[in-house]
Amino acid sequence: MGERKRHLKELAADPRFITGIHNYCDRWCEHCPLTSRCLAYAMEQGEGVGDPAARDIRNQAFWRHTEEILRETKEMLEELMEAHSIVLEPLDADAERALTAWHDEAQAHPHAQAGADYAGVVDAWFDQAEGCFATRGEALALQERMGLAGADPAEDARRLRDAAEIIRWYQYQIPVKIVRAIGSAQRDKLLDLPHDPGDADGSAKVALLGMDRSLVAWSEVLRQLPGEEDRTLPLLASLSRLRRDVETAFPHARAFLRPGFDTGERTEAWTCDTDR
């Protein structure tokens, strides 16, 4: 057994890690209070991933690293299954077609489409708002130099920067988690397996939390860039509608207990406002 596979096995057996914690997180490791309890995070750190860009969902380095971990984990699982004489029957053609249909239907679902549309509109909004951010930055710098009573330009600058970061982090994750929730809700039925709503509710909850935090962040952007009201308010409205629709489709999602985050292991909360 290679050294890296041996290391994976040792990590997997470590009792400090919370089983399944990474399944329902938002992948924002830099702001997570439970990285010390997460096996996925430990695996990444063990591989020397110190560059934040390596976890960027749109960065090739992220995917190369993730694919390497998944490949090695798959090989380790196959070895363990062989050692315990566990054999998985291959999917027949009908099952494969059903899985393809399940994936396509999930992506075509109106809620998934609305999430994808939101992500695209966010890109367009930020492309057009570059000048507004620059103007706001200049105004805050002037306030700092003038020392106006009652003003806190440094805090406003931080809040605006954090709000933009929050919006950008979740814009693509929201539709991805919605697709997973919809697909999970359909999958067991298509494969004629016992229905387990847990994964669907857990994925929907992550999407809802992303929308909660994004809505608060958009409110901060609206406060500081009132000139962008005509473009920002429709975004707030569309995201609010999507949140309501997902809550309706997954009425038990808010009550889902995510391992670690909602089960008492963490010591400090991840707040959904911009005061992080």
Secondary structure as GFF3:
##gff-version 3
##sequence-region A 1 276
A	DSSP	alpha_helix	3	12	.	.	.	ID=ss1
A	DSSP	three_ten_helix	21	24	.	.	.	ID=ss2
A	DSSP	three_ten_helix	29	31	.	.	.	ID=ss3
A	DSSP	three_ten_helix	35	37	.	.	.	ID=ss4
A	DSSP	alpha_helix	39	46	.	.	.	ID=ss5
A	DSSP	three_ten_helix	52	55	.	.	.	ID=ss6
A	DSSP	alpha_helix	60	83	.	.	.	ID=ss7
A	DSSP	alpha_helix	93	108	.	.	.	ID=ss8
A	DSSP	alpha_helix	110	128	.	.	.	ID=ss9
A	DSSP	alpha_helix	130	146	.	.	.	ID=ss10
A	DSSP	alpha_helix	153	190	.	.	.	ID=ss11
A	DSSP	alpha_helix	198	224	.	.	.	ID=ss12
A	DSSP	three_ten_helix	226	228	.	.	.	ID=ss13
A	DSSP	alpha_helix	229	249	.	.	.	ID=ss14
A	DSSP	three_ten_helix	253	255	.	.	.	ID=ss15
###
